[in-house]
Amino acid sequence: MSETRIREEICRLGRSLFERGLTPGSSGNISVKLDDGGWLVTPTNASLGSLDPARMSRLDAGGRLASGDAPTKEVPLHTALYQTRDAARAVVHLHSTHSVALSMLPEIDPRAALPPMTPYYLMKCGQTALVPYYRPGDPAVADAIKGLAGKYSSVLLANHGPVVSGDTLEAAVFAIEELEETAKLYLLLRGLNPRYLSPAQVEDLTKVFGLVLPEHDEHS
């Protein structure tokens, strides 16, 4: 895909996320890696609902601004995912309501923020890690992401929001949407003793769809 097309896709998908209420105001950011090792990222204080393709921040392979507006303060967050996830070609970070709410609950397992509720959650997101709270733009969040050793493509930032990487921009958007809907399901069913997927069902999905899940004790 050409750089011009990528710029247009960031704007199109950003507008879709904004118009559906998945990230309000000027919150949220999107980046896409380019073939030359640089990447495009949404500018700071920009609403995903009104992005301009020509004003997108273009960073070189070293993360320095090459052209366009000043980039989002969350560049360290995106950089850490690219550095630890070899397959990552795009990163999406939102302030979606249900995912933020989930990140604030005391019972959440940092190694698996959500139980295996639906097959599509596992297929799109795998499992979701929860990292502690850092102020927006804090470079220390990069160390927290690096501490996950590339095992998670889906991460919740405590009291802040989700960040998801994908092998394409569309894949990252689909995955973060699935994460938000699964967080919503969890909140709707909280305290009702819902039936989750069994270990055998999770194993079947893993085999059939080639899922790679972090190794630890599963929810049952």
C-alpha positions in Angstrom: 0.0 0.0 0.0 1.4 3.4 -0.9 2.1 6.0 1.7 -0.7 8.2 0.3 -3.2 5.4 0.7 -1.9 4.6 4.3 -2.5 8.3 5.2 -6.0 8.1 3.9 -6.7 4.8 5.7 -5.6 6.2 9.0 -8.0 9.1 8.5 -10.9 6.8 7.4 -10.5 4.3 10.2 -9.8 7.1 12.8 -13.0 8.8 11.8 -15.0 5.6 12.1 -13.7 5.0 15.6 -14.4 8.5 16.7 -17.9 8.6 15.2 -18.9 5.4 17.0 -17.8 6.9 20.3 -14.8 4.7 20.8 -12.4 7.6 21.7 -13.7 11.1 22.6 -12.3 14.5 22.0 -8.7 14.6 21.0 -7.9 11.2 22.7 -6.5 8.2 21.0 -3.7 7.8 18.5 -2.8 5.6 15.5 0.5 4.7 13.9 1.5 2.6 10.9 5.1 1.4 10.0 6.3 2.2 6.5 8.5 0.1 4.2 11.5 2.4 4.7 11.5 1.8 8.5 9.9 5.1 9.4 6.2 5.4 10.4 3.2 7.6 10.2 1.5 8.6 13.4 -1.4 10.9 14.3 -0.5 14.4 15.6 -0.7 15.6 19.1 -4.1 17.1 20.2 -5.7 15.8 17.0 -9.2 14.3 17.0 -9.4 11.0 15.3 -12.6 12.3 13.8 -11.0 15.1 11.8 -7.5 14.0 10.7 -5.9 15.6 7.7 -3.8 13.1 5.6 -1.3 15.9 4.7 -0.6 16.8 8.3 0.1 13.3 9.6 3.4 13.1 11.6 6.0 11.2 9.6 8.8 9.8 11.8 12.1 8.4 10.5 13.4 5.0 11.6 15.0 6.6 14.7 11.6 8.1 15.8 12.5 11.6 14.9 9.9 13.9 13.2 10.7 14.1 9.5 7.6 16.1 8.3 4.1 17.0 9.3 2.7 18.2 12.6 4.2 17.4 16.0 3.4 13.7 16.9 1.3 12.3 19.7 2.9 12.3 23.1 2.4 8.5 23.1 5.3 7.9 20.7 7.2 5.9 23.4 4.2 3.6 23.8 4.0 2.9 20.0 7.8 2.5 19.8 7.9 -0.1 22.5 5.3 -2.3 20.8 7.1 -2.1 17.5 10.4 -3.0 19.2 9.0 -6.0 20.9 6.4 -7.3 18.4 8.2 -8.2 15.2 5.0 -8.7 13.3 3.5 -5.3 14.3 2.9 -3.0 11.4 0.3 -0.8 13.1 -0.7 0.3 16.6 -4.0 1.7 17.8 -4.5 3.4 21.2 -8.0 4.5 22.3 -9.8 5.8 25.4 -12.8 3.5 24.9 -15.2 3.5 27.9 -15.6 -0.2 28.7 -11.9 -1.0 28.3 -11.0 1.9 30.6 -13.6 0.8 33.1 -12.2 -2.8 33.0 -8.7 -1.5 33.7 -9.8 0.0 36.9 -11.4 -3.1 38.5 -9.5 -4.6 41.5 -9.9 -8.2 40.5 -8.3 -8.0 37.1 -5.4 -10.4 36.5 -2.5 -8.4 34.9 -1.6 -11.5 32.9 -5.1 -12.0 31.5 -7.3 -8.9 31.9 -10.2 -10.8 30.4 -11.3 -14.5 30.7 -11.8 -16.5 27.6 -15.4 -15.2 27.0 -15.8 -15.6 23.2 -13.9 -17.3 20.4 -13.4 -14.1 18.5 -11.8 -12.3 21.5 -9.2 -15.0 21.6 -8.8 -15.1 17.8 -8.4 -11.3 17.5 -6.7 -10.3 20.8 -5.2 -13.5 22.2 -5.0 -12.4 25.8 -4.7 -8.9 27.2 -2.1 -7.8 29.7 -2.7 -5.0 32.2 0.2 -2.6 33.0 0.2 -0.2 35.9 -0.8 3.4 35.6 1.6 5.9 34.1 0.7 9.5 33.2 0.0 9.9 29.5 3.2 10.3 27.5 5.4 9.0 30.4 8.5 7.3 28.8 8.3 4.7 31.6 5.3 3.1 29.9 7.7 1.9 27.2 9.7 -0.1 29.9 6.4 -1.6 31.1 5.5 -2.7 27.6 9.0 -4.0 27.0 8.6 -6.0 30.2 5.9 -8.0 28.5 8.6 -9.4 26.2 6.4 -9.2 23.1 4.0 -11.8 24.3 0.9 -9.6 24.1 -0.5 -7.7 21.1 -3.3 -6.4 23.3 -2.6 -4.3 26.4 -4.6 -2.3 28.8 -3.1 0.8 30.4 -4.5 1.1 33.9 -7.0 4.0 34.3 -6.1 5.1 30.7 -7.2 2.8 27.9 -6.3 -0.1 25.5 -3.4 -0.3 23.0 -3.3 -3.0 20.4 -0.8 -3.9 17.6 -1.6 -5.7 14.4 0.1 -6.9 11.2 -2.1 -4.4 9.4 -3.9 -1.3 10.4 -7.3 -2.9 9.8 -6.3 -5.9 11.9 -5.3 -3.6 14.8 -8.6 -1.7 14.5 -10.7 -4.9 14.4 -8.8 -6.3 17.5 -9.3 -3.2 19.6 -13.0 -3.1 18.7 -13.2 -6.8 19.8 -11.4 -5.9 23.0 -13.9 -3.1 23.7 -16.9 -5.3 23.1 -15.5 -8.1 25.3 -14.8 -5.6 28.1 -18.5 -4.5 27.8 -19.6 -8.1 28.0 -17.5 -8.6 31.1 -19.0 -5.6 32.8 -22.6 -6.7 31.9 -22.0 -10.2 33.3 -19.9 -9.2 36.3 -21.2 -11.0 39.4 -23.6 -13.2 37.4 -21.2 -16.3 37.3 -21.2 -16.5 33.4 -20.0 -19.6 31.6 -16.6 -19.0 30.0 -14.9 -21.1 27.3 -13.5 -24.3 28.8 -9.8 -25.1 28.7 -10.6 -27.8 26.1 -12.5 -25.2 23.9 -9.6 -22.8 24.2 -7.1 -25.5 23.2 -9.3 -26.4 20.2 -9.3 -22.7 19.0 -5.5 -22.6 19.6 -4.9 -25.6 17.4 -7.4 -24.7 14.6 -6.5 -21.1 14.3 -2.8 -21.3 15.2 -3.2 -19.0 18.2 -0.1 -18.2 20.3 -1.2 -17.4 23.9 1.1 -16.5 26.8 1.7 -19.5 29.0 0.2 -19.3 32.5 -2.8 -20.8 34.3 -6.0 -20.2 32.4 -9.3 -19.0 33.9 -11.8 -21.8 34.0 
